[in-house]
C-alpha cells in the first residue's frame, strides 16, 4: 500500500479515450434511462461515475480539480463531422461549439451529487504573465474554499501552436495546473494502465513499473511510444507532464480511467497504475520561469554563461545577439539552456548589447538599469 493519506489537494486529468466510448448501449444516469451512443461520444454514464467518486473525495475533505479533454470532439460531432479534425481553424471552431456542451454535461452529472462546477479556460499566455497567473491562482483558491469543482481546459479557440500559446496536450496542461496551485497529487487517467518496462503491444512479457523514484534514462527508454492516445501524445508526453509536476514537489499517478472506483482506490493507497515520486520542489517563482514560453531569445558569450551558473547577474556586455521582439519584463531564453526575466525590451537590448555598464546611461538615459537579469530571475533548464 502507498501512503497518500497526506494528500488534500489533487488534480485529475481525464483523457479523451477515457471520456468517450465505442458504440454501445449506454446505461442512463438513472435505471429507467438508456440509449445508443455513437463511437467517440462522451459517455455520460462514465461521467456520472467520476462525479460520484469526486463527491466521495470532497466529503473526505479533499480538494479536487479536473482537467478535461473532449470539447473539440463534441463540437465536431455537433457539426456532423465523422473524421478527425486537423486544421487549426476548424479545431478552434469545434472547440467553441463543443466547450459549452461539454460543461453542460459536467454540470448535470455533478449537480446530482450536490456539487457545483466552474469552467476555467486558459492559454499559455495566462500562465506566462505573472499578473494574470496570480489572479488565476486567487480565483481558484476561492472556488476551492466554496467546495466548487474547477474544470480546466485549454482555450483552444484562441490558442494556436503557430503563436506558441498552445500547451500541446492536456497532460502538460494538467501538470502546469498542479504546479501552479500547489497540488500534492496529479492523477493522469487515460486508456494506459501503467508505465511498462517494455512495449506491451509487442512484448507480452512486459511488466508494469509500479513506482518510479527518478526519471532515469532507463525510464525514458521504457516509455517509448506506449499507449493509444495518438491524438495529442502518448507516454513520452506524459513523462514531460511528470517532470513539470515533480518540480513542484507533486506526486503523479498514471492509471487506467475505466478501472472501477479508480480515484478513491488510488487515494487510499492501492498499488494501481504507476506512481512517480516527487522531486525536491523548486520555488514557485523558479517553476514559473522554467515552464514559461519565452517571448524571445538571446545568445551570450561563454563568460556570461559561466557567470550565470555561478549565481551572478547577467550584464548586457555578455550579449552577442538578440532574437525576436519582446517587452521589458518578459521571459526570454538564453543560449537554449536557460530562462531569464529580462529587464530590457528587445529594442533596448539591441542598442546596448556588448556594452559596458557605464555606457548604458548615455544610450538609454540616466535612469536606466544596468543589469539584464539577477540570479533570482534566472533558471537553467538542464538542472
Rosetta blueprint (number, residue, H / E / L):
1 X L
2 X L
3 X L
4 X L
5 X L
6 X L
7 X L
8 X L
9 X E
10 X E
11 X E
12 X E
13 X E
14 X E
15 X L
16 X H
17 X H
18 X H
19 X H
20 X E
21 X E
22 X L
23 X L
24 X E
25 X E
26 X E
27 X E
28 X L
29 X L
30 X L
31 X L
32 X L
33 X L
34 X E
35 X E
36 X E
37 X E
38 X L
39 X L
40 X L
41 X E
42 X E
43 X L
44 X H
45 X H
46 X H
47 X H
48 X H
49 X H
50 X H
51 X H
52 X H
53 X H
54 X H
55 X H
56 X H
57 X H
58 X H
59 X H
60 X L
61 X L
62 X L
63 X E
64 X E
65 X E
66 X E
67 X E
68 X E
69 X L
70 X L
71 X H
72 X H
73 X H
74 X H
75 X H
76 X H
77 X H
78 X H
79 X L
80 X L
81 X L
82 X L
83 X L
84 X L
85 X L
86 X L
87 X L
88 X H
89 X H
90 X H
91 X H
92 X H
93 X H
94 X H
95 X H
96 X H
97 X H
98 X H
99 X H
100 X H
101 X H
102 X H
103 X H
104 X H
105 X H
106 X H
107 X H
108 X H
109 X H
110 X H
111 X H
112 X L
113 X L
114 X L
115 X L
116 X L
117 X E
118 X E
119 X E
120 X E
121 X E
122 X E
123 X L
124 X H
125 X H
126 X H
127 X H
128 X H
129 X L
130 X H
131 X H
132 X H
133 X H
134 X H
135 X H
136 X H
137 X H
138 X H
139 X H
140 X H
141 X H
142 X H
143 X H
144 X H
145 X H
146 X L
147 X L
148 X L
149 X E
150 X E
151 X E
152 X E
153 X E
154 X E
155 X L
156 X L
157 X L
158 X L
159 X L
160 X L
161 X H
162 X H
163 X H
164 X L
165 X L
166 X L
167 X L
168 X L
169 X L
170 X H
171 X H
172 X H
173 X H
174 X H
175 X H
176 X H
177 X H
178 X H
179 X H
180 X H
181 X L
182 X L
183 X L
184 X L
185 X E
186 X E
187 X E
188 X E
189 X E
190 X E
191 X L
192 X L
193 X L
194 X L
195 X E
196 X E
197 X L
198 X L
199 X L
200 X L
201 X L
202 X L
203 X L
204 X L
205 X L
206 X L
207 X L
208 X E
209 X E
210 X L
211 X E
212 X E
213 X L
214 X L
215 X L
216 X L
217 X H
218 X H
219 X H
220 X H
221 X H
222 X H
223 X H
224 X L
225 X L
226 X L
227 X L
228 X L
229 X L
230 X L
231 X L
232 X L
233 X L
234 X L
235 X H
236 X H
237 X H
238 X H
239 X H
240 X H
241 X H
242 X H
243 X H
244 X H
245 X H
246 X H
247 X H
248 X L
249 X L
250 X L
251 X E
252 X E
253 X E
254 X E
255 X E
256 X E
257 X L
258 X L
259 X L
260 X L
261 X L
262 X H
263 X H
264 X H
265 X H
266 X H
267 X H
268 X L
269 X L
270 X L
271 X L
272 X L
273 X L
274 X E
275 X E
276 X E
277 X L
278 X L
279 X L
280 X L
281 X L
282 X L
283 X L
284 X H
285 X H
286 X H
287 X H
288 X H
289 X H
290 X H
291 X H
292 X L
293 X L
294 X L
295 X L
296 X L
297 X E
298 X E
299 X E
300 X E
301 X L
302 X H
303 X H
304 X H
305 X H
306 X H
307 X H
308 X H
309 X H
310 X L
311 X L
312 X L
313 X L
314 X E
315 X E
316 X H
317 X H
318 X H
319 X E
320 X E
321 X E
322 X E
323 X E
324 X L
325 X L
326 X L
327 X L
328 X L
329 X L
330 X L
331 X E
332 X E
333 X E
334 X E
335 X L
336 X L
337 X L
338 X E
339 X E
340 X E
341 X E
342 X L
343 X L
344 X L
345 X L
346 X H
347 X H
348 X H
349 X H
350 X H
351 X H
352 X H
353 X L
354 X L
355 X L
356 X L
357 X H
358 X H
359 X H
360 X H
361 X H
362 X H
363 X H
364 X H
365 X L
366 X L
367 X L
368 X L
369 X L
370 X L
371 X E
372 X E
373 X E
374 X L
375 X H
376 X H
377 X H
378 X E
379 X E
380 X E
381 X L
382 X L
383 X L
